[in-house]
Amino acid sequence: MEERVTRLETTVERHDTQIGKLFSRIDETNRCIAKINTSLLQIKWSVYGALGYYVITQVGIIEALKVI
């Protein structure tokens, strides 16, 4: 009986360590996802800016502002 309890305690300790490692990996993964999200937002706003600049140059607003 004592041997079984000892094995169970060892198994529980090992599982506790593994769960701790998994939670740290989850935190690391969440940080990486946040960085990816930030990069994607920068790309999105850069594209919006480029499209806005293209539209403005085609309409001629920049030429009108240069005259003023």
C-alpha positions in Angstrom: 0.0 0.0 0.0 2.8 2.4 0.9 4.5 1.7 -2.5 1.3 2.6 -4.4 1.0 5.9 -2.4 4.6 6.8 -3.1 4.1 6.1 -6.8 1.0 8.3 -6.9 2.8 11.1 -5.1 5.7 10.9 -7.6 3.2 10.9 -10.5 1.4 13.9 -9.0 4.6 15.9 -8.6 5.6 15.1 -12.2 2.2 16.2 -13.5 2.4 19.4 -11.4 5.8 20.2 -13.0 4.5 19.5 -16.5 1.4 21.6 -15.9 3.6 24.5 -14.8 5.7 24.2 -17.9 2.6 24.2 -20.1 1.2 27.3 -18.5 4.5 29.1 -19.1 4.4 28.0 -22.7 0.9 29.4 -23.0 2.0 32.7 -21.6 4.9 32.8 -24.1 2.5 31.9 -27.0 0.1 34.7 -25.9 3.0 37.2 -26.0 4.0 36.0 -29.5 0.4 36.3 -30.7 0.2 39.8 -29.4 3.4 40.8 -31.3 2.0 39.2 -34.5 -1.2 41.1 -34.0 0.7 44.4 -33.6 2.6 43.7 -36.8 -0.6 43.0 -38.7 -2.1 46.2 -37.4 0.9 48.2 -38.6 0.7 46.5 -42.0 -3.0 47.3 -42.2 -2.6 50.9 -41.4 0.3 51.2 -43.8 -1.9 49.8 -46.6 -4.7 52.3 -45.7 -2.2 55.1 -45.8 -0.8 54.0 -49.2 -4.4 53.7 -50.6 -5.3 57.1 -49.1 -2.2 58.7 -50.6 -3.0 57.1 -54.0 -6.6 58.4 -54.0 -5.5 61.9 -52.9 -2.9 62.1 -55.7 -5.3 60.9 -58.3 -8.0 63.3 -57.2 -5.4 66.1 -57.3 -5.8 67.4 -53.7 -2.1 67.6 -53.3 -1.7 69.8 -56.4 -4.4 72.1 -55.0 -2.6 72.3 -51.7 0.7 73.1 -53.5 -1.0 76.1 -55.2 -2.1 77.5 -51.9 
